[in-house]
Amino acid sequence: MMTITESNDNDLRRLIFDKERVVVKFVDETCPLCKALAPAFARFSTDPTFKHITFVRMNAAENPVSSKEVKMSGTPFFAIYRHATLVDCGIISTEEALKELLLKLK
């Protein structure tokens, strides 16, 4: 069973090199959409379909380096990495869009 890793600017660099596939959810604690998508993100992290993906959550305000790296333009902002390379990123507002993003890492 996969869990969601809380990360920061320093740890993210190590994580994307250590793990083949990583999805990062950048959140703002005051963002209602971030809270609304949290159950889906947690559910996908335990879904056997996505067992090969490392799920990471980061506070956008506390991690300016990573936020700038992916050119974060708002929250909830998701970034996916494969072999330490940014594959795709953007603001996601629905569970279906999140699932489509995760399927790009299969």
Secondary structure by P-SEA (a helix, b strand, c coil): cbbbbbbcaaaaaaaaaaccbbbbbbbbcccaaaaaaaaaaaaaaaccccccbbbbbbcccccaaaaaaaccccccbbbbbcccccccccccccaaaaaaaaaaac
